[in-house]
Amino acid sequence: MRVLAQMAMVMNLDKCIGCHTCSVTCKQAWTNRGGVEYAWFNNVETRPGQGYPRTYQDQQRWRGGWALNRRGRLKLRSGGRLRRLLSLFSNPHLPKLSDYYEPWTYDYQNLITAPAGDDLPTAKPTAPIVWSANWDDSLGGGPELAQHDPVLKTMSERVRLEFEQAFMFYLPRICEHCLNPSCVAACPSGAIYKRTEDGIVLVDSDTCRSWRMCVSGCPYKKIFLNHQTGKAEKCTFCFPRIELGMPTVCAQTCVGRLRYIGIVLYDPDRVLEAASVRDEHSLIEAQKRVLLDPRDPSVVEAALASGISEEWLEAARRSPVYSLIFDYGLALPLHPEYRTLPMVWYIPPLSPVVDAVRDTGFDGEDAENLFAAVDSLRIPIGYLASLFTAGDPAPVRDVLRKLAAMRAFMRDITLGREPDESIPASVGMTGELMYDMYRLLAIAKAEDRYVIPHAHREPTTEAFNDGCSVQDSGRVMLPMPKVRAS
């Protein structure tokens, strides 16, 4: 067994208010330069909606991620080496700038030079505004734009886009830093790589040749081309901060405190097998089997043999990401059917179910009433399943039942009553475990939400000996499948 460490993140969508603070601070930190005005390494999408870039989830159009061929082997949706070579200079699967948005600025000079008058002068935009990264936010899941949502199209017969049935929630997105990244396999020059020490996927600008195959290969469309430098750029998981034990900028500035960062351990030799599972509904469990239990003595022994320090093992044991995935069973990956094994996970949102039940005349926080209401939430379980479980509603229903049970269980404790152990037992948990889950989700401090070990840093003189700090020894050699010509 080989053991590697992976930085991972979990976002609790129940707490996202769509304020876009994470997007703005990320923009200021990483994409405030020329050539990437249109790039948002972090963006917050309103669901349902078209997303950013528009309809990026429609892989029949964009051909991102992996698929299985007739023999059950992984292949890039964008095609084999021959097809990608033939389309090297004219890639038909690239989003246009209009699919992102045309960046604009404002006529601030008008604020100074406008003649005196009865009205205050305004700074008008210098170009027509027809689309932006967060455009769907204005209509809040209404039928005008939601009908173009690729996920919603697959279930249009079950969800009627009428005003009285409208629903919405916010979905923050960054690069998934996948265990089986299709962008790495799609890059002809090998400029994209996965770091050995923490699994963060980065771009080597010196090697990048602007082929943009990584853009089409990424199913989440989280790689952008800098039009001034001709280099691909993407979310770096704020690795300079991570190396110092600090959280990412988006997590640090999140108003809702909905992001959790931690280390998980995984076996790279299991990645290909997990990504090649035929049944899409089994992909989540297959991905979980790739991740290792940091409390298992055999895993600890193998990790130490692989060069992982005791400090990192302790961080893995305290990882909130591992707890939310395994101990509490709340976190789910985004679009596991892309077979990239993403490492940014999500806790599905629980609709305002308490008020809805109360309006019917029943106790809105009674456990039995909450459980009965889970299947009739305003946000359809089928839609959440299409995002997080490849269409399987059972795992989503289990998560929502746990969140509902936590509300009912904590009400008794808050009111000074004797806790009802039958409530957590009904969802396969103990009262102590459910209380720990509540503390992590509701009142955890920063040191509990971000468990990030310090990285080993080489002396500065050695780092600059060869003129570049990015070395081949820092790249993960995953068992990538051979991409055959189609």
Helices and strands as residue ranges (DSSP letters): E 4-12, G 13-15, H 21-30, E 43-47, H 59-62, E 66-68, E 74-76, H 81-86, H 97-100, H 109-113, G 135-138, H 143-146, H 150-153, G 163-165, E 169-173, H 182-186, E 192-194, E 201-203, H 213-217, E 223-226, E 231-234, H 239-242, H 249-252, E 259-266, G 268-270, H 271-275, G 280-282, H 283-290, E 291-292, H 297-305, H 310-317, H 320-322, I 323-327, E 332-333, G 336-338, E 344-347, H 353-358, H 367-373, G 374-376, H 381-388, H 393-414, H 422-425, H 431-438, I 439-443, H 446-449, H 460-463, G 472-474
